[in-house]
């Protein structure tokens, strides 16, 4: 049984790995703007990291910051502030 080895799978296409882009966008949006966008971009980062065999840390951070942003927004609104306390002064 001297069958040749099958050819290796092709490498991922250059320029299509957006793991870092999604992760950074998720962290920025999750911290400063919209928690939901942070969660979405974090999920996209994790998806691309799994496909390309990279670290998923940026994606998980983006999801965590998005959740923190949503929870903080709910708390601020529940306290009766419909805007952030030091804006609009």
C-alpha positions as CSV (number, residue, x, y, z in Angstrom):
1,X,0.0,0.0,0.0
2,X,2.2,2.8,-1.3
3,X,-0.5,5.3,-2.1
4,X,0.7,8.9,-2.3
5,X,-0.4,11.4,0.3
6,X,-3.3,13.6,-0.6
7,X,-2.4,17.2,-1.4
8,X,-2.5,19.6,1.6
9,X,-5.4,22.0,1.8
10,X,-4.9,25.4,0.2
11,X,-3.8,28.2,2.5
12,X,-6.3,30.8,3.4
13,X,-6.6,33.5,0.8
14,X,-4.4,36.5,1.5
15,X,-6.3,39.7,2.4
16,X,-9.4,37.9,3.5
17,X,-8.5,37.5,7.1
18,X,-10.4,40.2,9.0
19,X,-10.1,38.7,12.5
20,X,-8.2,41.7,13.9
21,X,-10.4,44.2,12.1
22,X,-13.6,42.7,13.5
23,X,-12.1,42.4,17.0
24,X,-10.9,46.0,17.1
25,X,-14.2,47.4,15.8
26,X,-16.1,45.3,18.3
27,X,-14.0,46.6,21.2
28,X,-14.4,50.2,20.1
29,X,-18.1,50.0,19.5
30,X,-18.6,47.9,22.6
31,X,-16.8,50.4,24.8
32,X,-17.9,53.7,23.4
33,X,-21.0,53.4,21.3
34,X,-23.4,50.5,20.8
35,X,-23.1,47.3,22.8
36,X,-25.1,45.4,20.2
37,X,-22.6,46.3,17.5
38,X,-19.7,45.2,19.8
39,X,-21.3,41.8,20.2
40,X,-21.9,41.4,16.5
41,X,-18.4,42.4,15.6
42,X,-17.0,40.2,18.4
43,X,-18.9,37.2,16.9
44,X,-17.5,38.0,13.5
45,X,-14.0,38.1,14.9
46,X,-14.4,34.7,16.6
47,X,-15.8,33.2,13.5
48,X,-12.9,34.4,11.4
49,X,-10.4,33.3,14.1
50,X,-11.8,29.8,14.0
51,X,-11.6,29.6,10.2
52,X,-7.9,30.9,10.1
53,X,-6.6,29.2,13.3
54,X,-5.9,32.5,15.2
55,X,-6.6,33.6,18.7
56,X,-10.2,34.4,19.6
57,X,-9.2,36.8,22.4
58,X,-10.3,40.0,20.6
59,X,-13.7,38.6,19.8
60,X,-14.4,37.6,23.3
61,X,-13.2,41.0,24.6
62,X,-15.5,42.7,22.2
63,X,-18.5,40.6,23.3
64,X,-17.6,41.3,27.0
65,X,-17.4,45.0,26.5
66,X,-20.6,45.0,24.5
67,X,-22.4,43.2,27.3
68,X,-20.9,45.6,29.9
69,X,-22.1,48.6,27.8
70,X,-25.7,47.2,27.6
71,X,-25.8,46.5,31.3
72,X,-24.4,50.0,32.1
73,X,-27.0,51.6,29.8
74,X,-29.8,49.7,31.5
75,X,-28.6,50.8,34.9
76,X,-28.3,54.4,33.9
77,X,-31.8,54.5,32.4
78,X,-33.3,52.6,35.4
79,X,-31.9,55.3,37.7
80,X,-34.0,57.8,35.9
81,X,-31.3,59.4,33.7
82,X,-32.3,59.2,30.0
83,X,-29.0,60.6,29.1
84,X,-25.6,60.2,30.5
85,X,-25.2,62.4,33.6
86,X,-22.5,64.8,32.5
87,X,-23.6,65.3,28.9
88,X,-25.8,68.3,28.0
89,X,-24.7,70.5,30.9
